[in-house]
């Protein structure tokens, strides 16, 4: 029960890595808030947690809309009084090579994946500062570290998250708050399932473990960074990629 007595808010928590993280955190004793754009999936995820005896709450939010995020934060604080752990997990892809990428595709991915992280953290940081504690964990990507063909927008957003994380670690560390990022490789989620089979096979050949990651692999990384076991870890980017970039 490594998160006993803690409240964790997970954006994009209705499916994939976020949902796996919500289930794991609840298992470890956390009060869990799933914040997601998809109301139906979010409520289904909450019901699954409640049936297992978890203390869980759903908030519908569009992380790309600062007003929606402000309402999310207010509801979370009203419900539980504090958010101890923020998991900035929500994200989208709209892949295309630079020559073909539209301005709309660029702006949409930046708005959700980068601005959304800024909005969510900004909305909750004052509460954490007042209490003198908190953990901010944001989802970067192997793409944000090493780049990837056809993902100019996604790579830029994820690289931006890494830059923000390191900045927040310096700014907020003296206030008792740790900021870290997790950079997954290719994880077996709906997002990766939409990739061509040929591309997936090429990736498998490059991964020393010879398998795609599972959502639980990333959730376990989040759990470490959310727990007291990581109290002296600040400003790091934890890569979870099976050794793909060795």
Sine and cosine of phi, psi and omega as CSV:
sin_phi,cos_phi,sin_psi,cos_psi,sin_omega,cos_omega
0.00,0.00,0.90,0.44,-0.12,-0.99
-0.96,0.28,-0.21,0.98,0.01,-1.00
-0.88,-0.48,0.38,0.93,-0.01,-1.00
-0.83,0.56,0.79,-0.62,0.03,-1.00
0.99,0.12,0.00,1.00,-0.01,-1.00
-0.99,-0.17,0.50,-0.87,0.11,-0.99
-0.93,-0.36,0.79,-0.61,-0.02,-1.00
-0.85,-0.52,0.75,-0.66,0.08,-1.00
-0.95,-0.32,0.82,-0.58,-0.07,-1.00
-0.87,-0.50,0.93,-0.37,0.07,-1.00
-0.98,0.19,0.52,-0.85,-0.08,-1.00
0.89,0.45,0.53,0.85,-0.11,-0.99
-1.00,0.04,0.08,1.00,-0.08,-1.00
-1.00,0.08,-0.26,0.97,-0.07,-1.00
-0.44,-0.90,0.21,-0.98,0.13,-0.99
0.85,0.53,-0.70,-0.72,-0.04,-1.00
-0.88,0.48,-0.64,0.77,-0.02,-1.00
-0.88,0.47,-0.69,0.72,0.00,-1.00
-0.92,0.39,-0.65,0.76,0.04,-1.00
-0.88,0.47,-0.63,0.77,0.01,-1.00
-0.92,0.40,-0.68,0.73,0.02,-1.00
-0.86,0.51,-0.69,0.72,0.00,-1.00
-0.91,0.42,-0.67,0.75,-0.01,-1.00
-0.92,0.38,-0.68,0.74,0.00,-1.00
-0.90,0.44,-0.65,0.76,0.03,-1.00
-0.89,0.45,-0.65,0.76,0.03,-1.00
-0.88,0.48,-0.52,0.85,-0.01,-1.00
-1.00,0.00,0.19,0.98,0.15,-0.99
0.99,-0.14,0.05,1.00,-0.05,-1.00
-0.98,0.18,0.50,-0.87,0.29,-0.96
-0.99,0.17,0.81,-0.59,-0.17,-0.99
-0.92,-0.40,0.77,-0.64,0.14,-0.99
-0.93,-0.37,0.88,-0.47,0.12,-0.99
-1.00,-0.08,0.86,-0.51,0.04,-1.00
-0.91,-0.42,0.87,-0.50,-0.13,-0.99
-0.45,-0.89,0.42,-0.91,0.03,-1.00
-0.97,0.25,-0.49,0.87,-0.06,-1.00
-1.00,-0.01,0.98,-0.18,-0.08,-1.00
-0.90,0.44,-0.69,0.73,-0.04,-1.00
-0.88,0.47,-0.76,0.64,0.01,-1.00
-0.90,0.44,-0.61,0.79,-0.01,-1.00
-0.90,0.44,-0.71,0.71,0.00,-1.00
-0.92,0.38,-0.58,0.82,0.06,-1.00
-0.90,0.43,-0.66,0.75,0.01,-1.00
-0.91,0.43,-0.64,0.77,0.02,-1.00
-0.91,0.42,-0.68,0.73,0.01,-1.00
-0.87,0.50,-0.63,0.77,0.03,-1.00
-0.89,0.46,-0.62,0.79,0.02,-1.00
-0.95,0.32,-0.68,0.74,-0.02,-1.00
-0.89,0.46,-0.59,0.80,0.01,-1.00
-0.90,0.43,-0.37,0.93,0.03,-1.00
-0.99,-0.11,0.14,0.99,0.06,-1.00
1.00,0.05,0.21,0.98,-0.02,-1.00
-0.98,0.22,0.39,-0.92,0.15,-0.99
-0.99,-0.10,0.97,-0.24,-0.15,-0.99
-0.65,-0.76,0.47,-0.88,-0.07,-1.00
-0.55,-0.84,0.63,-0.78,0.02,-1.00
-0.95,-0.33,0.66,-0.75,0.11,-0.99
-0.78,-0.63,0.82,-0.57,0.07,-1.00
-0.98,0.20,0.77,-0.64,-0.06,-1.00
-0.49,-0.87,0.52,-0.85,0.19,-0.98
-0.92,-0.38,0.97,-0.23,-0.11,-0.99
-0.91,0.40,-0.28,0.96,0.04,-1.00
-0.99,0.17,-0.10,0.99,-0.03,-1.00
-0.92,-0.39,0.93,-0.37,-0.08,-1.00
-0.88,0.48,-0.56,0.83,0.04,-1.00
-0.91,0.42,-0.67,0.74,0.04,-1.00
-0.90,0.44,-0.63,0.78,0.00,-1.00
-0.92,0.38,-0.64,0.77,0.04,-1.00
-0.86,0.50,-0.67,0.74,0.04,-1.00
-0.91,0.41,-0.64,0.77,0.04,-1.00
-0.85,0.53,-0.74,0.67,-0.02,-1.00
-0.89,0.45,-0.67,0.74,0.00,-1.00
-0.89,0.46,-0.66,0.75,0.00,-1.00
-0.93,0.38,-0.65,0.76,0.00,-1.00
-0.89,0.45,-0.69,0.72,-0.02,-1.00
-0.94,0.33,-0.56,0.83,0.05,-1.00
-0.93,0.37,-0.58,0.82,-0.04,-1.00
-0.95,0.30,-0.70,0.72,-0.15,-0.99
-0.84,-0.53,-0.13,0.99,0.03,-1.00
1.00,0.07,-0.42,0.91,-0.02,-1.00
-0.29,-0.96,0.41,-0.91,0.18,-0.98
-0.86,-0.50,0.91,-0.41,-0.04,-1.00
-0.99,0.10,-0.54,0.84,-0.06,-1.00
-0.74,-0.67,0.81,-0.58,0.10,-0.99
-0.93,-0.36,0.86,-0.52,0.07,-1.00
-0.96,-0.28,0.96,-0.26,0.04,-1.00
-0.99,0.13,1.00,0.09,-0.16,-0.99
-0.95,-0.30,-0.35,0.94,-0.09,-1.00
-0.88,0.47,0.65,-0.76,0.03,-1.00
-0.16,-0.99,0.35,-0.94,0.02,-1.00
-0.69,-0.73,0.23,-0.97,0.16,-0.99
-0.79,-0.62,0.56,-0.83,0.18,-0.98
-0.59,-0.80,0.99,0.14,-0.19,-0.98
-0.99,0.16,0.63,-0.78,0.09,-1.00
-0.13,-0.99,0.52,-0.85,0.05,-1.00
-0.91,0.41,0.37,-0.93,-0.06,-1.00
-0.81,0.59,-0.68,0.73,-0.05,-1.00
-0.89,0.45,-0.45,0.89,-0.06,-1.00
-0.96,-0.28,-0.18,0.98,-0.07,-1.00
-0.93,0.36,0.72,-0.69,0.02,-1.00
-1.00,0.02,0.33,-0.94,0.05,-1.00
-0.89,0.46,-0.58,0.82,0.02,-1.00
-0.89,0.45,-0.68,0.73,0.02,-1.00
-0.91,0.41,-0.62,0.78,0.06,-1.00
-0.88,0.47,-0.81,0.59,-0.09,-1.00
-0.91,0.42,-0.61,0.79,-0.05,-1.00
-0.90,0.44,-0.72,0.70,-0.01,-1.00
-0.93,0.38,-0.66,0.75,0.05,-1.00
-0.90,0.44,-0.65,0.76,-0.04,-1.00
-0.90,0.43,-0.69,0.72,-0.01,-1.00
-0.98,0.22,-0.80,0.60,-0.20,-0.98
-0.98,0.19,-0.50,0.87,-0.03,-1.00
-0.95,-0.31,-0.83,0.56,0.01,-1.00
-0.88,0.47,-0.59,0.81,0.01,-1.00
-0.87,0.50,-0.63,0.77,0.04,-1.00
-0.91,0.41,-0.67,0.74,0.05,-1.00
-0.88,0.48,-0.75,0.66,-0.03,-1.00
-0.86,0.51,-0.74,0.67,-0.07,-1.00
-0.91,0.41,-0.68,0.73,0.00,-1.00
-0.92,0.38,-0.69,0.73,0.02,-1.00
-0.86,0.50,-0.63,0.78,-0.07,-1.00
-0.93,0.36,-0.44,0.90,-0.07,-1.00
-0.94,-0.33,-0.17,0.98,-0.15,-0.99
-0.93,0.37,-0.55,0.84,-0.04,-1.00
-0.90,0.44,-0.62,0.78,0.05,-1.00
-0.90,0.44,-0.66,0.75,0.02,-1.00
-0.91,0.41,-0.66,0.75,0.00,-1.00
-0.89,0.45,-0.67,0.74,0.01,-1.00
-0.87,0.49,-0.60,0.80,-0.02,-1.00
-1.00,0.05,-0.26,0.97,0.01,-1.00
0.96,0.27,0.41,0.91,0.03,-1.00
-0.33,-0.95,0.35,-0.94,0.04,-1.00
0.40,-0.92,0.37,-0.93,0.04,-1.00
-0.76,-0.66,0.82,-0.58,0.04,-1.00
-0.94,-0.35,0.88,-0.48,-0.02,-1.00
-0.82,-0.57,0.88,-0.48,-0.09,-1.00
-0.90,-0.44,0.54,-0.84,-0.03,-1.00
-1.00,0.01,0.95,-0.32,0.14,-0.99
-1.00,-0.04,-0.61,-0.80,0.01,-1.00
-0.14,-0.99,0.44,-0.90,0.16,-0.99
-0.82,0.58,-0.51,0.86,0.01,-1.00
-0.92,0.38,-0.54,0.84,0.02,-1.00
-0.95,0.31,-0.34,0.94,0.01,-1.00
-1.00,-0.07,-0.65,0.76,-0.17,-0.99
-0.88,-0.48,-0.10,0.99,-0.02,-1.00
0.98,0.22,0.23,-0.97,0.05,-1.00
-0.28,-0.96,0.65,-0.76,0.00,-1.00
-0.87,0.50,0.74,-0.68,0.06,-1.00
0.99,0.11,0.16,0.99,-0.05,-1.00
-0.74,-0.68,0.70,0.71,0.02,-1.00
-0.81,0.58,-0.74,0.68,-0.04,-1.00
-0.92,0.40,-0.73,0.68,-0.03,-1.00
-0.90,0.43,-0.70,0.71,0.00,-1.00
-0.89,0.45,-0.65,0.76,0.01,-1.00
-0.90,0.44,-0.69,0.73,0.01,-1.00
-0.90,0.44,-0.70,0.71,-0.05,-1.00
-0.95,0.32,-0.58,0.82,0.11,-0.99
-0.91,0.42,-0.60,0.80,0.05,-1.00
-0.89,0.46,-0.62,0.78,0.04,-1.00
-0.88,0.47,-0.65,0.76,0.02,-1.00
-0.89,0.46,-0.68,0.74,0.03,-1.00
-0.90,0.44,-0.68,0.74,0.03,-1.00
-0.90,0.43,-0.66,0.75,-0.02,-1.00
-0.86,0.51,-0.71,0.70,-0.01,-1.00
-0.92,0.38,-0.59,0.81,0.05,-1.00
-0.91,0.41,-0.71,0.70,0.00,-1.00
-0.90,0.43,-0.58,0.82,0.02,-1.00
-0.86,0.51,-0.63,0.77,0.01,-1.00
-0.96,0.27,-0.67,0.74,-0.04,-1.00
-0.94,0.33,-0.67,0.74,-0.20,-0.98
-0.99,-0.17,-0.28,0.96,0.03,-1.00
-0.80,0.60,-0.73,0.68,0.02,-1.00
-0.89,0.46,-0.26,0.96,0.01,-1.00
-0.99,-0.13,0.14,0.99,0.05,-1.00
1.00,0.06,0.28,0.96,-0.07,-1.00
-0.90,-0.43,0.75,-0.66,0.07,-1.00
-0.98,-0.21,0.64,-0.76,0.07,-1.00
-0.83,-0.56,0.84,-0.54,0.01,-1.00
-0.66,-0.75,0.25,-0.97,0.03,-1.00
-0.76,-0.65,0.46,-0.89,0.13,-0.99
-0.90,-0.43,0.74,-0.67,-0.02,-1.00
-0.91,-0.43,1.00,-0.01,0.01,-1.00
-0.93,0.36,0.43,-0.90,0.18,-0.98
-1.00,-0.02,-0.74,-0.67,-0.01,-1.00
-1.00,-0.02,0.95,-0.32,-0.07,-1.00
-0.96,-0.29,0.65,-0.76,-0.08,-1.00
-0.97,0.24,0.99,0.14,0.05,-1.00
-0.81,-0.58,0.02,-1.00,0.03,-1.00
-0.85,0.52,-0.56,0.83,-0.02,-1.00
-0.89,0.46,-0.70,0.72,0.01,-1.00
-0.97,0.24,-0.53,0.85,-0.02,-1.00
-0.87,0.49,-0.42,0.91,0.00,-1.00
-0.99,0.17,-0.11,0.99,0.02,-1.00
-0.97,0.24,0.50,-0.86,0.05,-1.00
-0.85,0.52,0.61,-0.79,-0.03,-1.00
-0.85,0.53,-0.57,0.82,0.01,-1.00
-0.88,0.47,-0.66,0.75,0.00,-1.00
-0.92,0.40,-0.67,0.74,0.01,-1.00
-0.88,0.48,-0.68,0.73,0.01,-1.00
-0.90,0.44,-0.62,0.79,0.05,-1.00
-0.89,0.45,-0.63,0.77,0.02,-1.00
-0.92,0.40,-0.67,0.74,-0.01,-1.00
-0.86,0.51,-0.59,0.81,0.01,-1.00
-0.92,0.39,-0.41,0.91,-0.03,-1.00
-1.00,-0.06,-0.24,0.97,-0.04,-1.00
-1.00,0.00,0.88,-0.47,-0.02,-1.00
-0.82,0.57,-0.54,0.84,0.01,-1.00
-0.98,0.20,-0.15,0.99,0.09,-1.00
0.86,0.51,0.58,0.81,0.11,-0.99
-0.42,-0.91,0.40,-0.92,0.16,-0.99
-0.96,0.27,0.43,-0.90,0.10,-1.00
-0.95,0.31,0.38,-0.93,0.08,-1.00
-0.95,-0.30,0.45,-0.89,0.02,-1.00
-0.78,0.62,-0.58,0.82,0.00,-1.00
-0.90,0.43,-0.48,0.88,0.03,-1.00
-0.89,0.46,-0.64,0.77,0.02,-1.00
-0.97,0.23,-0.64,0.77,0.01,-1.00
-0.86,0.52,-0.62,0.78,0.03,-1.00
-0.91,0.41,-0.58,0.82,0.07,-1.00
-0.92,0.40,-0.68,0.73,0.07,-1.00
-0.85,0.52,-0.68,0.74,-0.04,-1.00
-0.87,0.49,-0.71,0.71,0.03,-1.00
-0.85,0.53,-0.73,0.68,-0.05,-1.00
-0.95,0.32,-0.40,0.92,0.02,-1.00
-0.99,0.11,-0.37,0.93,-0.10,-0.99
-1.00,0.04,0.17,-0.99,0.03,-1.00
-0.93,0.37,-0.25,0.97,0.02,-1.00
-0.90,0.44,-0.34,0.94,-0.04,-1.00
-0.94,-0.34,0.39,0.92,-0.10,-1.00
-0.89,0.45,-0.31,0.95,0.05,-1.00
-0.94,-0.33,0.31,0.95,0.07,-1.00
-0.97,-0.25,0.87,-0.49,-0.09,-1.00
-0.52,-0.85,0.79,-0.62,0.05,-1.00
0.98,0.18,0.30,0.95,-0.03,-1.00
-1.00,-0.08,0.35,-0.94,0.14,-0.99
-0.87,-0.49,0.96,-0.28,-0.04,-1.00
-1.00,0.04,0.93,-0.36,-0.03,-1.00
-1.00,0.07,0.78,-0.63,0.02,-1.00
-0.84,-0.55,1.00,0.07,-0.17,-0.99
-0.65,-0.76,0.19,0.98,0.04,-1.00
0.93,0.37,0.24,0.97,-0.01,-1.00
1.00,0.04,0.30,0.96,-0.09,-1.00
-0.84,0.54,-0.56,0.83,-0.12,-0.99
-0.98,-0.22,0.25,0.97,0.04,-1.00
-0.91,0.42,0.00,0.00,0.00,0.00
